[in-house]
Amino acid sequence: MKSVGIIGGSGYTGGELIRLVVNHPNLKLEFVFSTTKEKKPITFAHPDLLGNLDLNFTGAINPKIDIVYLCLGNGKSREFLKQYSFSKQTIIVDLGNDFRLIKDHEFQGRKYTYGLPELQKNIIKRATNISNPGCFATAIQLGLMPLAKDSAISSPIHINATTGSTGAGIGLSSTNHFSWRNNNISWYKPFTHQHLSEIYQSLDQLKSHNEIFFMPHRGAYTRGIFATAYTTYKGTIKEAQALYQDYYADHPFTQVSIEEISLKTVVNTNNCFIHLYKYENTLLITSIIDNLIKGASGQAIQNTNLLMGWEENLGLQLKASIF
């Protein structure tokens, strides 16, 4: 049994991580750090855990904890680690973007491995610290990596992806109030989204160097990412399907569907479903994930399982709520 600490556990990502840790057979939640909810019961922020967890938020850490998850938001992990230190034996899994890029992967003597299992599972198994991928980056990379590995991308890639309101975090802003978001849709950060850097980095790792045009959208729903990418493809649809099925044969959470897919089938799970469609010389790739689980907390647990030598799906056999 490994002891676990969670830093920043009052938000959406932290809440999902608490639920997964509490129900994981090999993990024991010791503390949840929060400066905004210190001394309050964790059920104050996450009332669905009533009866399952008797623990308060704390402003203190155990520096000798086995595993610590940082759920602090982008750009905040470095600042936290400058103030609080952990033992060299503690495994740090960062769910922010501080250490995802190769140029940023070393800090305070630690090296962070980019935690996309479908890209580098064997490297993750030998890692000591993990930098968890971004949610958009996860959905998009899973949709593109088989083509990239096969050197089958010969033209620019165009991507449209829509995320639920939880992707913006728990804090309020003008674009995630219910009255603004409901029955509405809008784009943001066109062609410049921060997840592009890690997408390019992974495709470069697979020797694919094509330009990407990415348009993110805010959706009028709570959770999940629905991503569509299209590019020129010279093969047949059956060849593309065989390529994807072969690539993901040893990856339990990514499945290729012959039938069209819809978002609800992956919400509340650690799954990514992919569908392929060919029109003339263009291949359309649809990939769907839950932004809070496969795009964040579930993938963090998946990485932990790999790093510890446990079954990859341990504690992650979750059921979608499709009705």
Buried (B, 14 or more C-beta within 10 A) or exposed (E): EBBBBBBBBBBBBBBBBBBBBBEBEBBEBBBBBBEEBEEBBBBEBBEEBEEEBEBBBBEEBBEEBBBBBBBBBEEBBBEBBEEEEBEEEBBBBBBBBBBBBEEBBEBEEBEBBBBBBBBBBEBBBEBBBBBBBBBBBBBBBBBBBBBBBBEBBEEEBBBBBBBBBBBBBBEEEEEBEEEBBEEEEEEEEEEEBBBBBBBBBBBEBBEBEBEBEBBBBBBBBBBBBBBBBBBBBEBEBEBBBBBBBEBBEEBBBBBBBEEEBBBBBBBBBBBBBBBBBBEEEEBBBBBBBBBBBBBBBBBBBBBBBBBBEBEBBBBBEBEBEEE
